[in-house]
Amino acid sequence: MRTVLDTTDLPSKERTSAWEETAALALVTQRFRFPDPERFGALIRAMELGAAQLSTIAYAPLVSYRSARLIRQSDPEFYQLALITSGRQGVEQGGHETLLSPGEMVLYDSSQPFQGRVDTGQEQSGCVLLQFPRRLMPLPDRVVRPVCGTALKPTAGMGLVFRQMLTTLADTDTELSGSDQARLGTTVVDLAAAVVAGHVEQASALPPESRLSALYHEMVGFIVRNLPDPHLGPAAVAEAHSVSLRTVHRVFRAHETTVGDVIRRERMSRCRRDLADPRDASPVRAIGARWGYPRPSEFTRAFRAATGMTPTEFRAVAQNRF
């Protein structure tokens, strides 16, 4: 993430104009009203994901609107999907009027007039915003248009996976290569399409490659949530998603991995984290059991195969206990 705008160090009289100029460049052209311009403040951070862009935005109360006239003057033809992270925010588009709370999502279209607002009485509100060209949306307009301006309520499954991916990307400090950015952009757009399709029960409208990508990430999300279960495996993944074992293997093969590889990778990641944490005084065997290895001998074998050390040796090195 790079900081695009931070009004903290600007004179108060310049903050609203800085917001308007930056929002037009980094987002889409809009007009604004500020209930308390003297106390307005905002922060925009953004990262490129190929043709898509992910932003974290925090702002004081305001009203924004994009009119038909503005659309005629300038339209990048973007979809924007916002995940509300703080405050209560209202959106109007396509005849829908929606008030959103943290954890809820809303999709809107730069080619349709809309109005947004952050209620007064709040110090600041925030969101994670994914925007991407409409041409990249794998769903047809007839499926997407009725959803614009409506709340995509928090749900399990794909909605949870998508929200976790957005927040994880927004918080990452990892430097991403151009190819990584492009690949992640394709993934988040496919997941966004899957969330929209699931909202209107039109999953069949997704093209096969998007369905496959979305199903893979949903399955990985299921694995991560169920790592403590020692019986976690392909059969459990298949049952949870009402598909055959053959389908599970095909989905993971398309991503050049296996269910077993993903389980081992995710379990080892958490075991290493907990063993390296000096605040965690749990016995080694308890940490193994916590992440799906109820038998200490099995945990030791798996950990040695992954790291070249026993869990006890790893803990001593990680915590400088020689």
VEXDREN-761574 format. One line per 8 residues: number of its first residue (from 1); their letters; for each residue x, y, z of C-alpha. Coordinates in pm, 1 decimal. Each point is the difference from the previous one (the first is absolute). Example, Ala and Ser with C-alpha at 12.3 -4.5 7.8 and 13.67 -1.06 7.14 Angstrom:
2
1> AS> 1230.0 -450.0 780.0  137.0 344.0 -66.0
This chain:
322
1> MRTVLDTT> 0.0 0.0 0.0  121.2 348.2 -83.2  -144.3 313.4 157.4  -189.3 200.8 -261.5  -145.6 263.4 232.3  43.9 85.8 367.4  -158.2 328.4 102.7  156.5 -3.7 347.9
9> DLPSKERT> 274.8 246.0 -86.7  -208.0 222.1 -229.4  -153.6 329.3 112.5  -367.3 -56.1 79.8  -116.0 229.5 -281.3  184.0 -213.8 -260.3  -120.7 -343.1 110.7  -333.9 -17.3 -180.9
17> SAWEETAA> 148.2 114.3 -333.1  286.7 -249.6 38.2  -255.4 -274.8 58.9  -205.0 99.3 -306.6  305.1 8.5 -227.6  143.8 -327.1 127.2  -333.0 -184.6 -6.9  -45.1 97.6 -365.9
25> LALVTQRF> 343.0 -139.4 -88.2  13.7 -307.5 223.1  -369.2 -93.3 -8.1  -263.9 157.3 -227.2  -112.9 358.6 -54.5  -262.5 103.4 254.9  -139.8 308.9 165.3  1.8 41.2 377.5
33> RFPDPERF> -169.0 181.6 283.7  174.3 26.5 336.5  -216.8 52.3 310.4  301.0 132.7 195.6  274.0 100.0 -246.7  220.9 153.6 268.7  35.0 -335.2 175.6  16.4 -220.2 -310.0
41> GALIRAME> 277.3 -258.3 -24.4  72.1 -298.2 -223.7  256.9 -266.7 -82.3  26.6 -202.1 -322.3  249.2 -282.1 -49.5  1.9 -210.8 -315.7  169.7 -290.4 -175.9  -17.3 -108.5 -361.5
49> LGAAQLST> -115.4 -354.5 -75.0  50.7 -17.6 -372.4  -291.7 185.4 -155.3  -177.5 6.3 337.8  73.3 227.0 295.5  -46.6 -62.1 371.5  -29.8 300.1 231.6  -49.2 60.6 369.2
57> IAYAPLVS> -188.3 321.0 63.1  -85.5 187.7 318.4  -199.2 323.2 -1.5  -200.3 235.8 215.3  -374.5 50.9 -67.2  -79.7 100.4 -357.9  -254.5 -41.0 -278.2  118.1 -105.7 -345.5
65> YRSARLIR> -194.5 -23.4 -322.4  67.9 -89.5 -360.3  -256.3 142.9 -237.1  -95.1 -96.0 -353.2  174.7 316.9 -116.5  326.5 -101.3 168.8  -28.7 -344.9 -155.5  -36.4 152.8 -346.5
73> QSDPEFYQ> 309.2 212.2 63.1  216.5 -280.3 136.7  -67.7 -368.3 49.0  282.8 -251.5 52.7  -265.5 -277.4 -4.0  100.5 -146.5 334.7  -170.8 -224.7 247.3  78.5 87.0 360.0
81> LALITSGR> -62.1 -239.7 285.7  32.2 146.0 348.7  42.5 -196.0 321.9  -101.3 223.8 289.6  254.7 -15.5 280.9  -125.9 271.7 234.4  -294.2 236.0 38.5  -338.4 -10.8 -170.3
89> QGVEQGGH> -16.2 98.8 -364.5  -289.1 47.0 -239.3  -6.8 -68.1 -375.5  -269.8 69.1 -259.5  17.7 -145.0 -351.4  -235.8 -160.9 -247.8  -308.2 75.5 210.0  151.8 -164.7 307.9
97> ETLLSPGE> 72.6 186.6 323.9  220.8 -189.2 242.1  148.2 74.5 342.4  308.8 -208.3 65.5  170.2 -109.3 320.9  353.5 -135.8 51.0  46.0 -338.8 -165.3  -257.9 66.9 -272.3
105> MVLYDSSQ> 87.3 56.8 -363.9  -151.8 195.9 -284.1  65.2 0.6 -374.9  -46.2 307.5 -214.0  51.4 90.7 -361.4  177.0 316.7 -118.9  -229.6 5.0 -304.7  -313.2 49.7 209.7
113> PFQGRVDT> -77.0 305.2 215.5  49.9 -59.4 370.1  11.1 180.0 330.9  194.0 -95.7 310.7  10.9 142.3 348.1  181.5 -39.9 327.4  -237.8 88.4 280.2  76.8 302.2 212.7
121> GQEQSGCV> 67.6 -67.5 365.9  285.4 -238.1 -87.7  361.5 100.5 36.1  106.5 -205.1 -299.0  -112.2 -289.7 -217.6  199.0 -236.3 -214.4  -10.4 -265.7 -268.8  213.6 -228.5 -210.6
129> LLQFPRRL> -82.4 72.4 -363.9  63.2 -226.2 -297.9  -44.3 162.8 -337.7  51.6 -156.5 -340.6  -104.5 55.2 -363.0  -350.1 -124.5 -76.3  137.8 -200.3 -291.9  178.0 -228.1 250.1
137> MPLPDRVV> -322.7 -98.7 176.7  -67.7 -359.5 -110.3  -373.7 37.9 67.6  -241.8 145.5 -254.7  -149.7 343.1 61.2  -349.3 -148.7 46.1  128.6 -176.8 313.7  208.6 285.1 141.6
145> RPVCGTAL> -220.8 304.8 -60.0  -279.8 -94.8 246.5  258.9 -50.8 274.8  152.8 348.5 -22.7  -89.4 209.0 302.6  -119.1 -295.0 210.3  170.2 -135.5 310.3  190.7 -322.4 -45.2
153> KPTAGMGL> -62.7 -135.9 347.0  273.0 -182.2 195.1  -19.5 -370.0 -81.9  206.4 -310.0 54.4  180.4 -168.8 -286.0  96.7 220.8 -289.4  -94.5 327.5 169.4  227.4 -80.6 292.1
161> VFRQMLTT> 287.7 -105.3 -225.7  -33.0 318.8 -205.2  -8.1 229.5 304.3  302.9 -174.3 149.3  193.3 35.5 -324.3  -76.1 372.5 -26.3  100.4 72.8 359.0  310.8 -218.7 -21.7
169> LADTDTEL> 117.3 175.0 -315.9  -74.9 339.5 153.5  213.2 -84.8 305.5  290.1 -169.1 -176.8  349.3 144.3 22.1  133.1 -239.3 -262.6  148.1 150.1 -314.7  -185.2 -150.2 -296.6
177> SGSDQARL> 145.7 -50.4 -345.7  -190.9 114.4 -307.5  -98.1 -357.4 -84.8  -120.5 -57.5 357.9  -208.9 316.6 -17.2  -159.4 -103.8 -329.5  -73.4 -350.9 126.2  -154.0 129.6 322.4
185> GTTVVDLA> -206.5 249.4 -199.2  -148.5 -281.2 -206.9  -71.4 -199.5 315.9  -176.5 278.7 190.7  -213.6 88.9 -303.3  -103.2 -365.6 -35.3  -85.5 -10.9 370.6  -196.9 324.3 -25.7
193> AAVVAGHV> -198.0 -149.8 -288.3  -64.1 -315.5 204.2  -131.2 209.0 291.6  -235.3 190.3 -231.3  -113.7 -319.7 -173.8  -64.1 -166.6 335.1  -197.5 302.1 118.4  -245.5 -39.5 -288.0
201> EQASALPP> 32.5 -379.8 -17.5  147.2 18.9 -349.4  323.5 -194.3 48.2  -65.0 -176.7 -330.8  48.8 335.7 -176.0  371.6 -4.9 85.2  229.5 -134.3 -273.7  164.4 -335.5 85.1
209> ESRLSALY> 345.1 144.2 77.3  -147.2 254.5 244.2  -211.1 -266.8 170.2  308.4 -219.3 36.3  207.0 283.0 148.6  -276.7 102.3 239.4  -57.5 -359.7 111.8  370.9 -48.6 65.4
217> HEMVGFIV> 18.5 303.8 228.6  -319.1 -100.5 177.5  145.3 -347.1 61.6  327.6 145.1 127.8  -201.9 222.2 233.1  -180.9 -307.6 132.3  333.9 -173.5 57.2  141.6 297.5 192.2
225> RNLPDPHL> -308.0 16.9 224.4  20.5 -371.7 76.9  373.4 -57.4 46.8  -42.3 -129.9 359.9  -207.8 -293.8 -126.0  234.5 -302.6 -27.2  -240.4 -160.3 -250.5  19.5 293.3 -241.1
233> GPAAVAEA> 68.8 -124.9 -352.0  -138.0 -19.7 -354.1  -313.2 -187.3 110.5  -90.0 267.4 255.4  54.5 274.3 -260.2  -217.4 -184.4 -251.9  -281.0 -52.6 250.5  3.4 361.7 117.6
241> HSVSLRTV> -36.5 126.4 -357.0  -239.8 -269.9 -125.9  233.7 -110.6 -277.4  177.0 -324.1 -86.2  353.5 -89.9 103.1  90.5 8.5 -366.0  -112.5 362.7 -20.9  204.5 92.3 306.7
249> HRVFRAHE> 314.2 -150.8 -148.0  -67.1 169.1 -335.5  -42.6 341.9 163.1  328.2 -26.0 190.7  185.1 -151.6 -294.1  -97.9 304.2 -208.3  189.4 208.8 259.2  299.7 -235.6 -8.7
257> TTVGDVIR> -44.9 -126.8 354.6  -192.4 -257.9 204.1  -227.8 9.7 302.9  270.7 -172.8 204.2  261.6 256.9 -102.4  -224.5 290.1 100.1  -86.4 -159.5 335.6  366.4 -65.8 82.0
265> RERMSRCR> 106.7 348.3 -107.9  -267.1 176.9 204.7  48.6 -219.8 308.1  377.1 40.7 -6.0  -32.1 375.2 -37.8  -207.7 21.6 317.4  213.8 -247.8 192.6  314.9 198.7 -83.0
273> RDLADPRD> -170.4 322.9 102.7  -111.7 -137.4 337.4  330.9 -171.9 74.2  186.5 324.0 -71.8  -229.8 207.8 223.4  172.2 52.5 339.3  -339.6 80.1 154.3  -132.8 -346.6 -82.3
281> ASPVRAIG> 116.0 -235.0 277.0  -208.0 -294.9 -123.8  180.5 -334.9 -14.2  118.4 -99.5 -346.1  -249.5 -286.2 -13.2  -284.8 242.7 80.0  96.3 226.8 -289.5  1.2 -299.0 -233.6
289> ARWGYPRP> -342.5 -112.3 121.5  -129.2 356.0 -37.8  65.0 -18.1 -374.4  -111.1 -351.2 -86.0  281.7 -224.9 126.0  -144.6 -183.2 303.8  289.1 -249.5 17.3  336.5 152.4 98.0
297> SEFTRAFR> 197.1 -248.3 -212.0  -201.0 93.5 -309.7  54.4 369.3 71.4  375.2 -46.6 37.9  29.0 -196.7 -325.7  -206.6 252.1 -196.6  185.2 298.3 147.4  344.0 -150.2 -63.6
305> AATGMTPT> -96.4 -79.7 -360.5  -110.6 361.8 -53.4  277.8 185.5 184.0  289.2 -240.3 54.2  -33.4 44.2 378.5  -214.4 -143.7 276.2  -258.9 235.6 150.7  208.8 26.1 317.6
313> EFRAVAQN> 314.7 92.0 -194.4  -190.6 256.1 -205.9  -142.9 163.3 313.5  345.9 25.5 157.5  150.1 161.7 -310.5  -296.5 232.1 -61.3  -0.8 122.5 359.7  380.2 2.6 33.5
321> RF> -7.8 -266.0 269.4  335.4 -167.4 -35.3
